[in-house]
């Protein structure tokens, strides 16, 4: 009879495990045997930036229970940001086989940190005696499953509660999981090959070594909240001032598919003063390119969370979303408009002069200068 250990962290039964491939060891006397004593499920589907910043919770889970295995369910669109994370044992996309997996595998606890029906329904599939975070009521509404989730839930359904909040996202996340936040940072694990792709490819091609420092401008805001985007003329002014004062500072433009027209337009205006990194990069390519910058100027969007997870210094500007929720972990500063937003977390602006129009260019420049001095 074939001897195998299905409780080992490395064993899947689908293919040879990593220790066997690397060292030729077999289950019967394997020195790499790591028995899983508890198994936790995390459901966090989107948005990509929220998924990435939620990785702060992983070290706390690992410390809480020796022999813990973490399974994470996310959307295919967010999955690349979690790949290679050493704390995640099994990363599952949302696909047709998911119900079968979650209904068969035994979990000690299952957590859903998303206030969405899809995520709540996925939690309901989990074979676990303990389910926390957000689930579905019999009426089909998303509801908090325990008192620890009620505060975040209230912020999700009432804008007044969201606006009054004075805690970071990590404070709320850790509370929902039953932990105390102690400064654990989000993680994004780039491989040496990915880093080399950015350095030997983009950086070498564009001779970035001629610059002493690199400042990145993320000009996008994502598709859901276009009101978070700063004015292109603001970025143009900031680029010209930076190059005038610091000619040895390089400027890179970042964005996604939503900026496929905006980025070339701005790059054309700033010809010779900046370099565009492109708008069709994969998530991991985008992250590898962000890794080239010393300081990232960005709104409350994916680039912010990528830069934070990579340990970059950040100048983050805010308007219609909460600046309080964002933790820069001591490596940056926030720039706020002169007057607070009157359309907080709304899809459209009702004002003649928006909060983003009230962001002062000089404040942005001063913030970038301060962060450059810290690199």
Order of alpha helices (4+ residues) and beta strands (2+ residues): alpha-beta-alpha-alpha-beta-alpha-beta-alpha-beta-alpha-beta-beta-alpha-alpha-alpha-alpha-beta-alpha-beta-alpha-beta-alpha-beta-alpha-beta-beta-alpha
